[in-house]
Amino acid sequence: MVSVKTKSSATALAAALIILAQTPASAAVFDYTLTNGLFTPSGGGPSVQLTGTVDVITNGVGGGEVDGASIRAGSELFNIVPGPGITQGPFENTSDYQFNVYNEDYNARSYLDLVVNTASLFSGQTMPLTGFSYVVDEGGLCGQAEDCRTITGDLTLAGAVPEPSTWAMMILGFIGVGFMAYRRKSKGALMAA
């Protein structure tokens, strides 16, 4: 026979799981790896391989921001660094999201302008860089004597950090399974006696 204490514990556990399941999604972190990345000089010449990572923090309502990026283009390393002119947010009149990744020496004004699909970026889906993405050296706008290069590549999801509510549900689940196993074991010992 199941005791009142056991029933109340099981009821409390079930209620906690139901409440957590109905909790709205909060922030999550997505780590992307840049794969198949290339940039091609506008004036011709060999393409250069792009490799690196992009870290995104979501706001739980379909948006968020790029928290960090580290991308190597040939021998040059680009990171998201503080400074004037950093762009991060909606790209013109499209549904895409744009962010700039500057080289380590910000004064060199060499940067990657990366544009990706907003919905895919903040929902943890693999996506290609759009055709608006490019590299600019020596600052200024494309087409004014600087070296402007087209970028191609894909952001592939490397992993996701679970939300706090997900961790709580997992922990409660383990506790519930352990508790049920303990009760079953105790009941078997009582029946044997």
Phi and psi restraints in degrees (value plus and minus 20) as a CYANA .aco file:
   2 VAL   PHI    -105.0   -65.0
   2 VAL   PSI     111.3   151.3
   3 SER   PHI     -96.5   -56.5
   3 SER   PSI     142.4   182.4
   4 VAL   PHI     -83.6   -43.6
   4 VAL   PSI     -56.8   -16.8
   5 LYS   PHI     -83.1   -43.1
   5 LYS   PSI     -62.2   -22.2
   6 THR   PHI     -84.9   -44.9
   6 THR   PSI     -63.0   -23.0
   7 LYS   PHI     -82.7   -42.7
   7 LYS   PSI     -63.6   -23.6
   8 SER   PHI     -87.7   -47.7
   8 SER   PSI     -56.3   -16.3
   9 SER   PHI     -85.6   -45.6
   9 SER   PSI     -63.6   -23.6
  10 ALA   PHI     -85.4   -45.4
  10 ALA   PSI     -58.3   -18.3
  11 THR   PHI     -85.3   -45.3
  11 THR   PSI     -62.3   -22.3
  12 ALA   PHI     -83.7   -43.7
  12 ALA   PSI     -61.6   -21.6
  13 LEU   PHI     -83.4   -43.4
  13 LEU   PSI     -64.8   -24.8
  14 ALA   PHI     -83.3   -43.3
  14 ALA   PSI     -61.4   -21.4
  15 ALA   PHI     -83.3   -43.3
  15 ALA   PSI     -61.7   -21.7
  16 ALA   PHI     -83.2   -43.2
  16 ALA   PSI     -61.4   -21.4
  17 LEU   PHI     -85.1   -45.1
  17 LEU   PSI     -59.2   -19.2
  18 ILE   PHI     -85.8   -45.8
  18 ILE   PSI     -62.8   -22.8
  19 ILE   PHI     -83.1   -43.1
  19 ILE   PSI     -64.4   -24.4
  20 LEU   PHI     -85.4   -45.4
  20 LEU   PSI     -56.2   -16.2
  21 ALA   PHI     -87.0   -47.0
  21 ALA   PSI     -47.5    -7.5
  22 GLN   PHI    -112.2   -72.2
  22 GLN   PSI     -22.8    17.2
  23 THR   PHI     -89.9   -49.9
  23 THR   PSI     110.9   150.9
  24 PRO   PHI     -84.0   -44.0
  24 PRO   PSI     130.8   170.8
  25 ALA   PHI     -83.3   -43.3
  25 ALA   PSI     119.2   159.2
  26 SER   PHI    -131.6   -91.6
  26 SER   PSI    -182.1  -142.1
  27 ALA   PHI     -83.2   -43.2
  27 ALA   PSI     126.9   166.9
  28 ALA   PHI    -156.8  -116.8
  28 ALA   PSI     141.6   181.6
  29 VAL   PHI    -137.6   -97.6
  29 VAL   PSI     109.3   149.3
  30 PHE   PHI    -137.9   -97.9
  30 PHE   PSI     113.2   153.2
  31 ASP   PHI    -129.6   -89.6
  31 ASP   PSI     100.2   140.2
  32 TYR   PHI    -127.9   -87.9
  32 TYR   PSI     129.0   169.0
  33 THR   PHI    -133.2   -93.2
  33 THR   PSI     114.7   154.7
  34 LEU   PHI    -102.2   -62.2
  34 LEU   PSI      98.0   138.0
  35 THR   PHI    -140.5  -100.5
  35 THR   PSI     136.5   176.5
  36 ASN   PHI      35.5    75.5
  36 ASN   PSI       7.0    47.0
  37 GLY   PHI    -100.1   -60.1
  37 GLY   PSI     111.8   151.8
  38 LEU   PHI    -164.5  -124.5
  38 LEU   PSI     126.2   166.2
  39 PHE   PHI    -146.9  -106.9
  39 PHE   PSI     124.4   164.4
  40 THR   PHI    -139.3   -99.3
  40 THR   PSI     104.1   144.1
  41 PRO   PHI     -78.7   -38.7
  41 PRO   PSI     119.0   159.0
  42 SER   PHI     -86.3   -46.3
  42 SER   PSI     -46.9    -6.9
  43 GLY   PHI    -109.1   -69.1
  43 GLY   PSI     -11.3    28.7
  44 GLY   PHI      79.6   119.6
  44 GLY   PSI    -196.4  -156.4
  45 GLY   PHI      82.3   122.3
  45 GLY   PSI     152.2   192.2
  46 PRO   PHI     -91.1   -51.1
  46 PRO   PSI     128.4   168.4
  47 SER   PHI     -92.6   -52.6
  47 SER   PSI     131.9   171.9
  48 VAL   PHI    -135.6   -95.6
  48 VAL   PSI     116.5   156.5
  49 GLN   PHI     -96.3   -56.3
  49 GLN   PSI     120.2   160.2
  50 LEU   PHI    -131.0   -91.0
  50 LEU   PSI     111.2   151.2
  51 THR   PHI    -157.0  -117.0
  51 THR   PSI     137.6   177.6
  52 GLY   PHI     132.9   172.9
  52 GLY   PSI    -186.5  -146.5
  53 THR   PHI    -155.8  -115.8
  53 THR   PSI     135.0   175.0
  54 VAL   PHI    -155.1  -115.1
  54 VAL   PSI     109.4   149.4
  55 ASP   PHI    -131.1   -91.1
  55 ASP   PSI     111.1   151.1
  56 VAL   PHI    -143.4  -103.4
  56 VAL   PSI     118.4   158.4
  57 ILE   PHI    -133.5   -93.5
  57 ILE   PSI     103.6   143.6
  58 THR   PHI    -111.4   -71.4
  58 THR   PSI     141.9   181.9
  59 ASN   PHI    -125.0   -85.0
  59 ASN   PSI     -14.9    25.1
  60 GLY   PHI      62.9   102.9
  60 GLY   PSI     -22.8    17.2
  61 VAL   PHI    -147.7  -107.7
  61 VAL   PSI      13.5    53.5
  62 GLY   PHI      68.8   108.8
  62 GLY   PSI     -12.1    27.9
  63 GLY   PHI    -157.6  -117.6
  63 GLY   PSI    -186.6  -146.6
  64 GLY   PHI     131.7   171.7
  64 GLY   PSI    -170.9  -130.9
  65 GLU   PHI    -172.1  -132.1
  65 GLU   PSI     139.6   179.6
  66 VAL   PHI    -100.8   -60.8
  66 VAL   PSI      98.4   138.4
  67 ASP   PHI    -106.3   -66.3
  67 ASP   PSI     -47.4    -7.4
  68 GLY   PHI    -189.5  -149.5
  68 GLY   PSI     134.7   174.7
  69 ALA   PHI    -173.6  -133.6
  69 ALA   PSI     120.9   160.9
  70 SER   PHI    -159.3  -119.3
  70 SER   PSI      90.3   130.3
  71 ILE   PHI    -149.4  -109.4
  71 ILE   PSI     112.7   152.7
  72 ARG   PHI    -124.9   -84.9
  72 ARG   PSI     107.2   147.2
  73 ALA   PHI    -136.6   -96.6
  73 ALA   PSI      79.8   119.8
  74 GLY   PHI      43.8    83.8
  74 GLY   PSI    -139.9   -99.9
  75 SER   PHI    -116.4   -76.4
  75 SER   PSI     -21.2    18.8
  76 GLU   PHI    -119.7   -79.7
  76 GLU   PSI     112.7   152.7
  77 LEU   PHI    -123.0   -83.0
  77 LEU   PSI     109.2   149.2
  78 PHE   PHI    -134.4   -94.4
  78 PHE   PSI     119.7   159.7
  79 ASN   PHI    -158.6  -118.6
  79 ASN   PSI     139.7   179.7
  80 ILE   PHI     -95.4   -55.4
  80 ILE   PSI      99.9   139.9
  81 VAL   PHI    -148.7  -108.7
  81 VAL   PSI     132.6   172.6
  82 PRO   PHI     -90.4   -50.4
  82 PRO   PSI     130.4   170.4
  83 GLY   PHI     137.9   177.9
  83 GLY   PSI     146.7   186.7
  84 PRO   PHI     -88.3   -48.3
  84 PRO   PSI     127.9   167.9
  85 GLY   PHI      63.7   103.7
  85 GLY   PSI     -15.5    24.5
  86 ILE   PHI     -88.6   -48.6
  86 ILE   PSI     106.5   146.5
  87 THR   PHI    -125.5   -85.5
  87 THR   PSI     111.4   151.4
  88 GLN   PHI    -175.0  -135.0
  88 GLN   PSI      96.6   136.6
  89 GLY   PHI     129.6   169.6
  89 GLY   PSI    -181.3  -141.3
  90 PRO   PHI     -79.7   -39.7
  90 PRO   PSI     122.0   162.0
  91 PHE   PHI    -117.0   -77.0
  91 PHE   PSI      88.7   128.7
  92 GLU   PHI      24.9    64.9
  92 GLU   PSI    -146.9  -106.9
  93 ASN   PHI    -125.9   -85.9
  93 ASN   PSI       7.6    47.6
  94 THR   PHI    -127.6   -87.6
  94 THR   PSI     157.6   197.6
  95 SER   PHI    -112.3   -72.3
  95 SER   PSI      -1.9    38.1
  96 ASP   PHI    -114.8   -74.8
  96 ASP   PSI     146.3   186.3
  97 TYR   PHI    -140.3  -100.3
  97 TYR   PSI     113.0   153.0
  98 GLN   PHI    -137.9   -97.9
  98 GLN   PSI     117.1   157.1
  99 PHE   PHI    -165.8  -125.8
  99 PHE   PSI     127.6   167.6
 100 ASN   PHI    -124.5   -84.5
 100 ASN   PSI     120.0   160.0
 101 VAL   PHI    -141.7  -101.7
 101 VAL   PSI      91.7   131.7
 102 TYR   PHI    -110.9   -70.9
 102 TYR   PSI     134.9   174.9
 103 ASN   PHI     -89.6   -49.6
 103 ASN   PSI     148.3   188.3
 104 GLU   PHI     -81.0   -41.0
 104 GLU   PSI     -54.2   -14.2
 105 ASP   PHI    -112.9   -72.9
 105 ASP   PSI      73.8   113.8
 106 TYR   PHI     -77.0   -37.0
 106 TYR   PSI     -53.1   -13.1
 107 ASN   PHI     -84.3   -44.3
 107 ASN   PSI     -38.4     1.6
 108 ALA   PHI     -92.4   -52.4
 108 ALA   PSI     -36.4     3.6
 109 ARG   PHI      35.2    75.2
 109 ARG   PSI      16.2    56.2
 110 SER   PHI    -125.3   -85.3
 110 SER   PSI     106.4   146.4
 111 TYR   PHI    -170.4  -130.4
 111 TYR   PSI     139.0   179.0
 112 LEU   PHI    -119.7   -79.7
 112 LEU   PSI     107.1   147.1
 113 ASP   PHI    -122.1   -82.1
 113 ASP   PSI      85.0   125.0
 114 LEU   PHI    -123.9   -83.9
 114 LEU   PSI     111.5   151.5
 115 VAL   PHI    -147.1  -107.1
 115 VAL   PSI     107.0   147.0
 116 VAL   PHI    -156.7  -116.7
 116 VAL   PSI     148.2   188.2
 117 ASN   PHI     -91.3   -51.3
 117 ASN   PSI     106.3   146.3
 118 THR   PHI     -81.7   -41.7
 118 THR   PSI     -68.8   -28.8
 119 ALA   PHI     -81.4   -41.4
 119 ALA   PSI     -62.0   -22.0
 120 SER   PHI     -87.9   -47.9
 120 SER   PSI     -61.7   -21.7
 121 LEU   PHI     -79.5   -39.5
 121 LEU   PSI     -63.4   -23.4
 122 PHE   PHI    -116.3   -76.3
 122 PHE   PSI     -11.1    28.9
 123 SER   PHI    -139.8   -99.8
 123 SER   PSI     -11.9    28.1
 124 GLY   PHI      54.9    94.9
 124 GLY   PSI      16.5    56.5
 125 GLN   PHI    -128.1   -88.1
 125 GLN   PSI     124.0   164.0
 126 THR   PHI     -84.9   -44.9
 126 THR   PSI     118.5   158.5
 127 MET   PHI    -172.0  -132.0
 127 MET   PSI     134.8   174.8
 128 PRO   PHI    -104.3   -64.3
 128 PRO   PSI     134.4   174.4
 129 LEU   PHI     -87.6   -47.6
 129 LEU   PSI     121.6   161.6
 130 THR   PHI     -98.8   -58.8
 130 THR   PSI     149.8   189.8
 131 GLY   PHI     -87.7   -47.7
 131 GLY   PSI     -27.3    12.7
 132 PHE   PHI    -102.2   -62.2
 132 PHE   PSI     -28.8    11.2
 133 SER   PHI     -96.5   -56.5
 133 SER   PSI     119.8   159.8
 134 TYR   PHI    -177.9  -137.9
 134 TYR   PSI     149.4   189.4
 135 VAL   PHI    -131.0   -91.0
 135 VAL   PSI     117.3   157.3
 136 VAL   PHI    -144.5  -104.5
 136 VAL   PSI     111.4   151.4
 137 ASP   PHI    -132.1   -92.1
 137 ASP   PSI     127.7   167.7
 138 GLU   PHI      51.8    91.8
 138 GLU   PSI      -6.7    33.3
 139 GLY   PHI      53.3    93.3
 139 GLY   PSI     156.0   196.0
 140 GLY   PHI      65.8   105.8
 140 GLY   PSI    -189.8  -149.8
 141 LEU   PHI    -115.5   -75.5
 141 LEU   PSI     134.0   174.0
 142 CYS   PHI     -77.5   -37.5
 142 CYS   PSI     120.0   160.0
 143 GLY   PHI      75.5   115.5
 143 GLY   PSI     -13.8    26.2
 144 GLN   PHI    -140.1  -100.1
 144 GLN   PSI      41.4    81.4
 145 ALA   PHI      55.0    95.0
 145 ALA   PSI     -34.2     5.8
 146 GLU   PHI    -100.7   -60.7
 146 GLU   PSI     145.2   185.2
 147 ASP   PHI    -106.6   -66.6
 147 ASP   PSI      87.5   127.5
 148 CYS   PHI    -130.5   -90.5
 148 CYS   PSI     106.4   146.4
 149 ARG   PHI    -148.6  -108.6
 149 ARG   PSI     121.6   161.6
 150 THR   PHI    -100.1   -60.1
 150 THR   PSI     119.2   159.2
 151 ILE   PHI    -131.4   -91.4
 151 ILE   PSI     119.8   159.8
 152 THR   PHI    -150.3  -110.3
 152 THR   PSI     139.2   179.2
 153 GLY   PHI     135.6   175.6
 153 GLY   PSI     154.4   194.4
 154 ASP   PHI    -148.1  -108.1
 154 ASP   PSI     121.8   161.8
 155 LEU   PHI    -115.9   -75.9
 155 LEU   PSI      93.3   133.3
 156 THR   PHI    -124.9   -84.9
 156 THR   PSI     109.6   149.6
 157 LEU   PHI     -84.2   -44.2
 157 LEU   PSI     101.6   141.6
 158 ALA   PHI    -111.0   -71.0
 158 ALA   PSI     -49.2    -9.2
 159 GLY   PHI     152.0   192.0
 159 GLY   PSI     142.8   182.8
 160 ALA   PHI    -150.9  -110.9
 160 ALA   PSI     119.3   159.3
 161 VAL   PHI    -108.5   -68.5
 161 VAL   PSI     102.8   142.8
 162 PRO   PHI     -79.4   -39.4
 162 PRO   PSI     128.4   168.4
 163 GLU   PHI     -89.9   -49.9
 163 GLU   PSI     138.2   178.2
 164 PRO   PHI     -75.1   -35.1
 164 PRO   PSI     -60.0   -20.0
 165 SER   PHI     -86.0   -46.0
 165 SER   PSI     -51.9   -11.9
 166 THR   PHI     -87.3   -47.3
 166 THR   PSI     -64.4   -24.4
 167 TRP   PHI     -78.8   -38.8
 167 TRP   PSI     -64.7   -24.7
 168 ALA   PHI     -81.7   -41.7
 168 ALA   PSI     -62.3   -22.3
 169 MET   PHI     -84.9   -44.9
 169 MET   PSI     -60.7   -20.7
 170 MET   PHI     -82.5   -42.5
 170 MET   PSI     -65.3   -25.3
 171 ILE   PHI     -84.1   -44.1
 171 ILE   PSI     -64.9   -24.9
 172 LEU   PHI     -82.2   -42.2
 172 LEU   PSI     -56.3   -16.3
 173 GLY   PHI     -82.8   -42.8
 173 GLY   PSI     -65.6   -25.6
 174 PHE   PHI     -82.2   -42.2
 174 PHE   PSI     -61.5   -21.5
 175 ILE   PHI     -82.5   -42.5
 175 ILE   PSI     -63.7   -23.7
 176 GLY   PHI     -82.5   -42.5
 176 GLY   PSI     -63.9   -23.9
 177 VAL   PHI     -83.5   -43.5
 177 VAL   PSI     -64.1   -24.1
 178 GLY   PHI     -82.7   -42.7
 178 GLY   PSI     -60.6   -20.6
 179 PHE   PHI     -84.6   -44.6
 179 PHE   PSI     -63.6   -23.6
 180 MET   PHI     -84.4   -44.4
 180 MET   PSI     -60.4   -20.4
 181 ALA   PHI     -84.3   -44.3
 181 ALA   PSI     -60.2   -20.2
 182 TYR   PHI     -82.7   -42.7
 182 TYR   PSI     -65.0   -25.0
 183 ARG   PHI     -85.1   -45.1
 183 ARG   PSI     -59.3   -19.3
 184 ARG   PHI     -85.0   -45.0
 184 ARG   PSI     -60.2   -20.2
 185 LYS   PHI     -86.1   -46.1
 185 LYS   PSI     -63.1   -23.1
 186 SER   PHI     -83.7   -43.7
 186 SER   PSI     -60.7   -20.7
 187 LYS   PHI     -84.0   -44.0
 187 LYS   PSI     -59.4   -19.4
 188 GLY   PHI     -84.0   -44.0
 188 GLY   PSI     -58.9   -18.9
 189 ALA   PHI     -87.5   -47.5
 189 ALA   PSI     -56.7   -16.7
 190 LEU   PHI     -87.4   -47.4
 190 LEU   PSI     -60.8   -20.8
 191 MET   PHI     -87.5   -47.5
 191 MET   PSI     -54.0   -14.0
 192 ALA   PHI     -88.4   -48.4
 192 ALA   PSI     -51.5   -11.5
